[in-house]
Amino acid sequence: MFRVPLGFRYLTTVAALLPALLATVPAQAQAVGSEPAPLEITHGVELRGGYTGGRYSHSTDDFHSSLSIFNGGGNARTGSAVEHRFDGLMLGADYVIGQHRPGRPTTTTLRVGLDVLGAADRLRIGDGRRATLNLLAAHPHFSIDVQRNRWQTRVGVGVLAGRVSYYAQEGSFDLLSTNITVDMVHAVATFQLEMNWNHWFQYEVGYDSNGLLGMVNPVSYGGVGTGFGPRSTLALVVGVSSTASLEYQSPVSSFAYSRVVLAPTGRPWQASAFITYGSELYQRTALQGGYKLPTKSSTGR
């Protein structure tokens, strides 16, 4: 799905290099029986912290009578407008293992990590009532990063577990009854896929990336961008994010977003920001900073 054909330029490059490749065949044949270079293994720890915040609104009918046959019988409570303003913090760490064999084009990096997130969601209900919902969740996750020549691909999965968020859920009972309630969500899956070519072309899709976008109102996203080349410290991605809505008449809303990553070459720290725009009713911001502790190296077969 994500393979990009190299086309005519690839064929002409192979044709130009073919004589040199043929000339090296004897040398390669002599090296077949030699021992491969030892595998270089690095071990490290990455620390990070982040912030997520924003606002969104919805309206919901939280109850219809279980005896609402052809709109008759029982009592029904009408819907109320609800506005959310939330702020949350995240602290986490990854254990990182990198593997590379000299002379080969592939480097593999494995990450296993845990984040702890907390958020306060302040609600203002249309009739004047106010409430605060406190959320707290853990985010165990795993990712694999494969770099081959100029292509780099990262795939990560995890689960955000605890008091994560809440949705409106609609259920039917008896005959023609409807019941719409706001329920707490205790587990939300997370997923991210990132691809780039030589830090020029970048592509990403994800759901609740790093757990920061999963708190309060989980977000899915997809975008393209550029890293401005291998020597640049800046990357920019723009795309569309979709979020589940508590409004039962409009279950999903989509908004534009941009993500900026700052990762100075040779420095142990990096930072990123995720910002939505285009709507006064929905706003989302996520900021994250990370720091790499010194790595340890070893060799293996």
N, C-alpha and C positions, 0 to 999 in steps of 0.2 A: 504493500500500500504506500509505503513511504520511500520506495526505491526511485531514485532520480536517474534516468538514462543519461549517459555521458555523450551518446550520439556520435556525430561525425568527428568531432575534435578528438574523442578517445581513439577512434580508429586510425586517424592520421598520426597520433602520438605513438601508438603501437607500431605502425609501419616505419616511422622514423627511427625507433629504438630497436627494431628487429635485428639489424646487423650486429649491434653491440651485444644483444642478448645471445645471439648464436655464438659470438666469439667467446662468451664466458662459459659455454657449456662444458668444455673440458675441465676448467677449474672447478666448476660445480660438481662434476662427476668425481673428481679427486676428493672433494670434501664430504662425499656421501658417507663414507665410513668413519669420519671424525666425530668426536664427541660434541654434542651441542653445548653452547655456552650455558653456564649456570643461570638458573632463574633468579632474577633480582626481586626481592620481596620487601615492601615497606609497610610499616605499621605506624598508625598515628591516631590522634584524637582531635576532633573538631568540635568546638563549643559555639553556641549561638543563642541569641535572644531575639525576641520580636514583639511587635505590637500589632493589633488589629482593632479597627473601629469603624463606625459608620452609622447609618440610619436607614430605615425603610418603614413603609406604612402598609397597612392592609385593613380590610374590614371582614368581619366574619359573623355569621349567625351561629352561635355556639350551641343552640338546641332547637329542634323541632319535635313536637309531640310524637310519641310512638304510636299514636292513634290517629294520625293525620290522613284519614281515608278521604280522598277527594276534597282535601282542605277542610275537613270537618273533625270535630272532637279535640279535646285537650287544649292546652295553652302553648303558645310559642313565644320565645323571647326574640326580639328583633336584633339585627346586627348592629355593631358599634364600630366606629373608626378607632384604630389602634396605631399609635406611632411608637417605633422602637429607636432608641439611641443606645449604642453599646460601645464598650471599650474592653479590651482583653490583652493579656500578656502571655508570653511563651518563653520558657527556658528549656534547652535541650542539648544533647551531645550525641555524636556519632563515633563509633569505632571504625576506622578505615584501614583496609588492607589493599595494597596495590601490587600487581604482578606484571613483570615485563622480562622477556628474554632478549638479550642483546642480539641484534641482527635480524629480528623479526618485527613486523610493522604493528603488532597489536599490543596494547596495554589494557589490562582489565583492573577495575577498581570496585571493590565491594564495600558497602556501607551498612552497618546495623546500628540503629539509634533509638532513642527514646526522648520524647518531648512531654512536658507537663504544661497545660494551658488552663487559664482561668479567665472568666469574663463576667462583667456585670451588664445586664440588659435592663435599661430603664424604660418602662412602658407608660404611656399616657393614653388613657382610654377616653373615647369621645364624650362620655357623660361627666368627665372631670376626675375620675378615679386615677390613681397612680400606683404603680407597683414596680418592684425591682426583682429580677430573677437572676440568681447567681449560678453560674455554670463552672464546672471543673471537670477536666478530662485528661487522660493520658494518651499519647500517640506513639506506640511502637511501630517501627517501619524498617523496611529493607530496600536497598536499591543496588543496581549493578550498572557500571559505566564502562563502555567498551570504546576505545579509541583505536581506529585502524587507518593508518596513513592520515589523511586529512578529515576523515569522517569521525564524528563522535556521537554516540547514542547513549542516553541514560533512561532507564526504566525503574520506577519506584512504586512500591505498594505499601499499604499500612492500614491501620484501623484506629479511629478516634473513639475512645470508649470512656464512658462516664456520663455526666450531665452535659450533653453536647449542644442540643438545640431543641426546637419543637416545631411541629407542623400542624396544620389543620387536616384532620382526617374525616372522611365522609363515609358513613355506613348506613345500610338499610336494614330495617327490622320489621317484623310482622308483615303487613301488606304493602302499603305505599308510604311507609314512614321514612324519614330521613333524620339522621343524628350527626351533627358536625361538632367535633370537639377538638380542643387544642391539647395534644399529647406530647410528652417529653420524649426525645430521641436519645437513646443510650449508647448507640454504636453507629458510626458512619465510616464507610470505607474511604480510603484515600488512594489516589493514583496520579502519576505524572509520567509523561513521555517527552523527552527533549532530544532534538537532533540538530546538529550544526555541521557545516562544511567549512573548515579552515577559519572558523569564527567570522565568516561573511554571511552566509545564509543560516537562519535559525528558524526552527519550527517547534511548537510546543502545544500539547493538550494536557488537560488534567482535571482533577476533581478534588477539592479541599487540599490543595498543595501545601505540604509541610504542616498540615493541621491548622494553620493560621486562617485559611479560608473556610474551615469547617465549623468554626464556632458560631453560634447564634443562628446564622442563616447560610448553610453550605452553598458553595459556588463551584460551578464547572466553567471551564474556559478553554479557548483555543486561539492561537495567534501565530503570526510570522514576524520576522524582524531581521536584524543584522547585528553582528558584533564588531563591525568596522575593521575587520582584519585581525590577524594573529597577534599583532603588537599593541592593539588597542586595549585600554582598561575599561571601556564602556560597552554595554550591549543594550539594545532597545527593541522591545517586542510590542506590537499592537494587535488587538484582536477583539473578540466578542466573549463576554461572560454571561452565563445564565444562572439564575438563582431561583430556588423554589419559593413560592409565595404562599402566604397563609390565606389569601383571598380565594375562596373556592370557585369563584367565577373566572379567575385568571390564574391558573396554577403555576405558570412559569413566566418570568420576565427576563429580557435580555438587554444588556447594556455594553457599550464599548469600554475597553480597558487598555491601559498601557503598563508595561513592566520594564523597569530599568535596573540593570545590574552593574555595579562598580566593583571590579576585581583587579587591582593594580598588579602588574606582573612582578613576581619575586617577593611580594608582600604576603604576610600570613593572614591578612584580614580581607573581608569582602562585605558588601552591603547590597541590598536589593529593596525595591519598592514596587507595590502593586496598587494602582489607582483606577477607579472607575469614573466615568464622566458621561454626561448627556442626559441626566435626570435629576431633578430636585427632590424627587420622592425617594430615590435610592442612591446611596453613596457608600463606597467601601474603600478603605485604605489598609494596607498591610505593609509594615516595615520590618526588615530583618537584618541583623548584622552577625557575622561569624568570624571566628579566629581559629587558626590551625596551630596546635602545639607542635613542637619539634618532632620529626619522625625518626623512627629507628629502622635500620636496614639490615637485611640478612640475605643469605643465598640458599637456594634449594635446587632440587632436580625436577 
